[in-house]
Amino acid sequence: MRSRNRARRIRLRHSTGGRIKKGTAEQPGLRVRVESERLPRTYGIPCKGSVQVEHPTVLVISDDVEFSRSITARWQTERNAPTFTILSGDLWPRSVDSFEVAIVGPLRRELLSVILEPLHSTLQPLFCVCQDGGTVQLVRERWPRISVLRRDENWLDVLILAASEAVRRAAAEARARAAEQTCSTLECHAMLGRYMLEMRHGLNNALTSLLGNSDLLLIEPGSLSAQARAQIETIRNMTLRIHEVLQRFSSLEKEMNVVAQQVERDSGKCRVAAAAAGD
């Protein structure tokens, strides 16, 4: 089996007439193939009832082929590279999946508001790279939430640094939402478990009454018909089964208490060791 750290081709998606191509980005006169390290498909450890965080996606929109290519090529030098969705201004807003960060590059003036207006209404971080001061002023006045960069000497390094931080923040927020949902699910399960433990004594009393009365009826062989005896035996057997389930709850409670005590002792030892190391 190939190593998970072996370099592989990332999924670079480019929309062409409503279609998404994987592995290559094709435009007239351009064919880009990007290599990157294999990355995990989710952040964190997925568990039942949790929301899995997919591999982050960066949306790049520009009419300048070199602009998109320079961003993808520069980002591959970083440790963690995202998935890219590359669009030209004419293809907006077709074939756009969900994304964590959007980067808008050089566009025709008439397409600027068409693209930035819907992006500005989203909650995702947005970056706009402008070539002239007039465009910078226009974007800052009409869409104040967008981070604007001038395409000067160091624009690419600054953009990758800021966008990388935005991607990491989006991943952290997604992990936090997944943890909150998991915590909510576990709280519901814990509430149900506490209720069942609290009702255990009452259920045991009711089961004791059922078992006692069924045994009294069964010790008189001639007082009941065969069908009635069979029904009473069924009731008695099911009562015993329920009793076994409740006994299992009691065992689980004891095991959980032992684990909690062990965790508390281990935590105390770690605190003492940390205090000793600090001294």
C-alpha positions in Angstrom: 0.0 0.0 0.0 1.4 3.4 -0.9 2.4 5.6 2.0 0.0 8.3 3.0 2.8 10.8 2.9 3.7 10.1 -0.7 3.2 13.0 -3.0 0.1 12.8 -5.1 -1.8 15.0 -7.4 -4.3 17.1 -5.6 -7.7 17.8 -7.0 -7.5 21.0 -8.8 -10.9 21.8 -10.1 -11.6 24.1 -13.0 -15.0 24.8 -14.3 -15.4 24.7 -18.0 -18.9 25.2 -19.3 -20.5 23.8 -16.2 -18.1 20.8 -15.9 -15.5 20.3 -13.3 -12.2 18.7 -14.3 -10.0 17.0 -11.7 -6.3 16.9 -11.7 -5.7 19.6 -14.4 -7.0 23.1 -15.1 -7.6 23.8 -18.7 -8.1 27.1 -20.4 -7.4 28.1 -23.9 -3.6 28.0 -24.2 -3.1 26.8 -20.6 -2.7 23.4 -19.0 -1.7 23.4 -15.3 -0.9 20.2 -13.3 -0.2 20.7 -9.6 1.5 18.2 -7.3 1.1 18.2 -3.5 1.4 16.0 -0.5 -1.4 13.8 0.6 -3.5 15.4 3.3 -6.2 13.9 5.5 -9.7 14.3 4.2 -11.1 15.4 7.6 -9.8 17.5 10.4 -10.0 15.8 13.8 -11.3 12.4 14.6 -14.8 11.7 13.3 -17.2 9.9 15.6 -20.8 8.9 15.6 -23.1 11.9 15.7 -20.3 14.4 14.8 -19.9 16.5 11.7 -17.0 15.6 9.6 -14.9 18.6 8.4 -14.0 18.2 4.7 -10.7 19.1 3.1 -10.7 22.9 2.8 -11.4 24.5 -0.5 -10.1 27.9 -1.8 -12.1 29.6 -4.5 -10.0 31.6 -7.0 -11.7 33.9 -9.5 -9.8 35.8 -12.1 -9.5 36.5 -15.8 -5.7 36.4 -15.5 -4.4 32.9 -16.1 -1.0 33.7 -14.6 -2.7 35.0 -11.4 -4.4 31.8 -10.7 -1.4 29.7 -11.6 0.9 31.7 -9.4 -1.4 31.3 -6.4 -1.7 27.5 -6.8 2.0 27.1 -7.4 3.0 29.2 -4.5 0.6 27.5 -2.1 2.1 24.1 -2.9 5.3 25.2 -1.2 3.4 25.4 2.1 3.0 22.4 4.4 -0.7 22.1 4.0 -2.2 23.0 0.7 -6.0 23.1 0.2 -8.1 22.1 -2.7 -8.6 24.8 -5.4 -11.7 25.7 -7.4 -10.6 28.0 -10.2 -13.1 30.1 -12.2 -12.9 32.9 -14.7 -15.1 35.9 -14.4 -17.4 34.7 -17.3 -18.2 31.4 -15.6 -19.4 32.9 -12.3 -21.5 31.7 -10.6 -21.8 28.3 -12.3 -20.3 25.1 -10.9 -19.3 26.6 -7.5 -19.2 24.3 -4.6 -18.9 25.3 -0.9 -15.6 27.0 -0.1 -13.7 28.3 3.0 -11.8 31.2 1.4 -12.3 33.2 -1.8 -9.6 35.1 -3.7 -10.6 37.5 -6.4 -8.0 38.6 -8.9 -7.9 40.9 -11.9 -11.3 41.1 -13.6 -13.1 43.2 -16.1 -14.6 46.3 -14.5 -18.2 45.3 -15.4 -17.8 41.9 -13.7 -16.5 43.3 -10.4 -19.8 44.1 -8.7 -21.4 40.9 -10.2 -18.9 38.7 -8.5 -18.0 40.7 -5.3 -21.6 41.4 -4.3 -22.7 37.8 -3.7 -19.4 36.9 -2.2 -19.6 39.8 0.2 -23.0 38.6 1.5 -21.4 35.2 2.6 -19.6 34.6 5.9 -16.4 33.2 4.3 -13.2 35.3 4.3 -12.6 37.2 1.1 -9.5 38.6 -0.5 -9.3 40.9 -3.5 -6.1 41.6 -5.3 -6.2 44.9 -7.3 -3.8 46.4 -9.8 -4.7 50.1 -9.4 -5.5 52.5 -6.7 -9.0 53.3 -8.1 -10.1 49.7 -7.9 -8.7 49.5 -4.3 -10.7 52.5 -3.2 -13.9 51.3 -4.9 -13.7 47.8 -3.3 -13.0 49.3 0.2 -15.9 51.7 0.0 -18.6 49.4 -1.4 -17.5 46.1 0.2 -15.8 46.9 3.5 -15.6 43.3 4.6 -13.2 42.3 1.8 -9.5 42.3 2.5 -7.9 44.3 -0.3 -4.3 43.9 -1.5 -2.3 45.9 -4.0 -0.5 43.8 -6.6 2.9 45.1 -5.6 6.2 43.3 -5.2 5.3 41.1 -2.2 1.6 40.7 -2.8 1.8 36.9 -3.3 3.6 36.1 0.0 1.2 38.4 1.9 -1.8 36.8 0.3 -0.8 33.2 0.9 0.1 34.0 4.5 -3.3 35.7 5.2 -5.3 33.2 3.3 -3.6 30.3 5.0 -4.5 31.7 8.4 -8.1 32.2 7.2 -8.2 28.5 6.1 -6.9 27.4 9.4 -9.4 29.5 11.3 -12.2 28.1 9.2 -11.0 24.5 10.0 -10.9 25.4 13.7 -14.4 26.8 13.6 -15.6 23.7 11.8 -14.0 21.5 14.4 -15.6 23.5 17.1 -19.0 23.1 15.6 -18.5 19.4 15.3 -17.4 19.2 18.9 -20.5 21.2 20.0 -22.8 18.8 18.1 -21.0 15.8 19.5 -21.2 17.3 23.0 -24.9 17.9 22.6 -25.5 14.3 21.5 -23.5 12.9 24.4 -25.4 15.1 26.8 -28.7 13.7 25.6 -27.3 10.2 26.0 -26.1 11.0 29.5 -29.4 12.5 30.5 -31.2 9.3 29.3 -28.7 7.2 31.2 -29.1 9.2 34.4 -32.9 8.9 34.1 -32.7 5.1 33.7 -30.4 4.8 36.7 -32.7 6.9 38.8 -35.7 4.8 37.7 -33.8 1.5 38.3 -35.0 1.0 41.9 -38.7 1.5 41.0 -38.4 -0.9 38.1 -36.7 -3.5 40.3 -39.6 -3.2 42.8 -42.1 -3.7 40.0 -40.2 -6.7 38.6 -40.0 -8.3 42.1 -43.8 -8.0 42.4 -44.3 -9.6 38.9 -41.9 -12.5 39.7 -43.5 -13.2 43.1 -47.0 -13.3 41.8 -46.1 -15.4 38.7 -44.3 -17.9 41.0 -47.3 -18.1 43.3 -49.6 -18.8 40.3 -47.3 -21.4 38.9 -46.9 -23.5 42.2 -50.6 -24.5 42.0 -50.6 -26.8 39.0 -54.3 -27.6 38.9 -55.7 -24.1 39.2 -54.8 -22.9 35.7 -55.2 -24.2 32.2 -52.2 -25.1 30.1 -52.6 -22.0 28.0 -52.8 -19.7 31.1 -49.7 -21.4 32.5 -47.8 -20.8 29.3 -48.7 -17.2 29.3 -47.7 -16.7 32.9 -44.4 -18.5 32.2 -43.8 -16.1 29.3 -44.4 -13.1 31.6 -42.0 -14.6 34.2 -39.3 -15.2 31.6 -39.5 -11.7 30.1 -39.5 -10.2 33.6 -36.2 -12.1 34.3 -34.8 -10.8 31.1 -35.6 -7.2 32.0 -34.1 -7.8 35.4 -30.8 -8.9 33.8 -30.7 -5.7 31.7 -31.1 -3.6 34.9 -28.4 -5.6 36.5 -26.1 -4.7 33.6 -26.9 -1.1 34.2 -25.8 -1.4 37.8 -22.5 -3.1 36.6 -21.9 -0.3 34.1 -22.5 2.3 36.8 -19.9 0.7 39.0 -17.4 0.4 36.1 -17.9 4.1 35.2 -17.3 5.1 38.8 -14.0 3.1 38.9 -12.9 4.7 35.7 -13.7 8.2 37.0 -11.8 7.6 40.2 -8.8 6.4 38.2 -8.9 9.4 35.9 -9.0 11.7 38.9 -6.0 9.9 40.5 -4.1 10.2 37.2 -4.9 13.9 36.9 -3.7 14.5 40.5 -0.4 12.7 39.7 0.1 14.8 36.5 -0.5 18.0 38.5 2.0 17.0 41.2 4.5 16.1 38.5 4.0 19.4 36.7 4.4 21.3 40.0 7.6 19.4 40.8 9.0 20.1 37.3 8.2 23.8 37.7 10.1 23.9 40.9 
